[in-house]
Amino acid sequence: DAGVIQSPRHEVTEMGQEVTLRCKPISGHNSLFWYRQTMMRGLELLIYFNNNVPIDDSGMPEDRFSAKMPNASFSTLKIQPSEPRDSAVYFCASSRGQGEPYEQYFGPGTRLTVT
Amino acid sequence: AQKVTQAQTEISVVEKEDVTLDCVYETRDTTYYLFWYKQPPSGELVFLIRRNSFDEQNEISGRYSWNFQKSTSSFNFTITASQVVDSAVYFCALKSNTGKLIFGQGTTLQVKP
């Protein structure tokens, strides 16, 4: 079975450019999570969706970040405009439920570098 | 507030040694779940184990074992007879009914041959 798929795996962009990260969750999973990992702050939850609806976006750093989930098999995380401090590894994860104890399965991550 | 503390930032052992990774959590929820994830040098996060707050039984899976003690709010992870392939960053995480997963800062384990 395919795991969580993320694209691109690596992204290098210049400050001010728009960046779009993509995620395909595991089929049948109805919760999707976006995380950011940096050395300074560790793993941070940015936003998560349940049944395609955003449940908690309190972790989104600022208005430059936005996330969408138009259907059960696709989500995007967009940064516009990007800044050097956005450089991090962005992970997408999915699980079978929201409040249930199901574990989250992570994608391989997108390493974003903003110069 | 919910919080996960992994006090050990880095641990270095020699192959075949046993090693225990500590995890202490804080939560006011009566129902919660605890997880361990492994992040090898390749970068992906790999799920290892889930434990709910009602089940304090220890678990063993091969060389891995987990000790959950509700009285001390700890969920420690022991690797027996460590191997070089165990070298990774290990994260402990806490999940409440809201669905949010709170990660500790991680413990970097280096197993030397």
Interface residues (C-beta under 8 A of the other chain):
Chain A: S31 F33 G42 L43 L45 Y48 N50 I55 D56 V89 F91 A93 G97 Q98 G99 P101 E103 Q104 Y105 F106 G107 P108 G109 R111
Chain B: Y33 F35 Y37 G43 E44 L45 V46 F47 R50 N52 F91 K95 N97 T98 G99 K100 L101 I102 F103 G104 Q105 G106
